[in-house]
Amino acid sequence: MPKNPISTSSPASFEQAMAELEQLVAQMEAGELPLEASVAAYKRGSELVKFCALQLEKVDSQVKVLEGDMLKPFTGEALKDHSGADE
């Protein structure tokens, strides 16, 4: 029996979902779960991944709205320009 039973409730936050997902992955990789619990953990992990992806999509949409047309792809050059370091 695993130390922590697999949760079925919705995570309160992205960070909570990631922490739970990391714990599930660690248990599965360590072989701590019997077969049926592994299947339940896989299912829960899939739900957590979907939850996290949805949260990231929401944040991405919010950033696009906040930045408007100013949103540009990240390049290493942009970081150099703002660091003030001369070559």
C-alpha positions as CSV (number, residue, x, y, z in Angstrom):
1,M,0.0,0.0,0.0
2,P,1.5,3.4,-1.0
3,K,2.2,5.9,1.8
4,N,-0.1,8.5,0.2
5,P,-3.3,7.4,-1.4
6,I,-4.0,8.7,-4.9
7,S,-6.1,11.9,-4.7
8,T,-9.2,12.3,-6.8
9,S,-9.9,16.0,-6.1
10,S,-9.0,18.9,-8.3
11,P,-5.7,20.5,-7.4
12,A,-6.0,24.0,-5.9
13,S,-3.2,25.4,-8.0
14,F,-0.8,24.7,-10.8
15,E,2.0,24.3,-8.2
16,Q,0.0,21.8,-6.2
17,A,-0.7,19.8,-9.4
18,M,2.9,19.8,-10.3
19,A,4.0,18.7,-6.8
20,E,1.4,15.8,-6.9
21,L,2.5,14.8,-10.4
22,E,6.2,14.7,-9.3
23,Q,5.2,12.6,-6.3
24,L,3.3,10.1,-8.5
25,V,6.1,9.9,-11.0
26,A,8.6,9.2,-8.2
27,Q,6.4,6.5,-6.8
28,M,5.9,4.8,-10.1
29,E,9.6,5.0,-11.1
30,A,10.6,3.5,-7.7
31,G,8.2,0.6,-8.2
32,E,6.4,1.5,-5.0
33,L,2.9,0.9,-6.4
34,P,1.1,-2.4,-7.1
35,L,-0.3,-2.8,-10.6
36,E,-3.8,-1.5,-9.9
37,A,-2.4,1.5,-8.0
38,S,0.0,2.1,-10.9
39,V,-2.9,2.3,-13.3
40,A,-4.8,4.6,-11.0
41,A,-1.6,6.8,-10.7
42,Y,-1.2,6.9,-14.4
43,K,-4.9,8.0,-14.8
44,R,-4.4,10.7,-12.1
45,G,-1.2,11.8,-13.7
46,S,-3.0,12.3,-17.0
47,E,-5.6,14.4,-15.3
48,L,-2.9,16.5,-13.7
49,V,-1.1,17.0,-17.0
50,K,-4.3,18.2,-18.6
51,F,-5.0,20.5,-15.6
52,C,-1.5,22.0,-15.9
53,A,-1.7,22.4,-19.6
54,L,-5.0,24.2,-19.3
55,Q,-3.6,26.5,-16.6
56,L,-0.6,27.3,-18.8
57,E,-2.9,28.1,-21.8
58,K,-4.9,30.5,-19.6
59,V,-1.7,32.3,-18.5
60,D,-0.4,32.4,-22.0
61,S,-3.7,34.0,-23.1
62,Q,-3.5,36.5,-20.3
63,V,0.1,37.4,-21.2
64,K,-0.9,37.9,-24.9
65,V,-3.7,40.2,-23.9
66,L,-1.4,42.2,-21.5
67,E,1.4,42.4,-24.1
68,G,-0.8,42.9,-27.1
69,D,1.3,43.3,-30.3
70,M,4.5,43.7,-28.3
71,L,4.8,40.0,-27.6
72,K,7.9,38.8,-29.4
73,P,9.7,35.4,-29.5
74,F,12.5,35.1,-27.0
75,T,16.0,35.2,-28.3
76,G,19.3,35.1,-26.4
77,E,20.2,38.4,-28.0
78,A,17.4,40.2,-26.1
79,L,18.9,39.0,-22.9
80,K,22.3,40.3,-23.8
81,D,20.8,43.7,-24.8
82,H,19.3,44.1,-21.4
83,S,22.2,42.8,-19.3
84,G,24.4,45.9,-20.1
85,A,27.4,43.6,-20.7
86,D,29.8,44.6,-23.5
87,E,31.5,42.0,-25.6
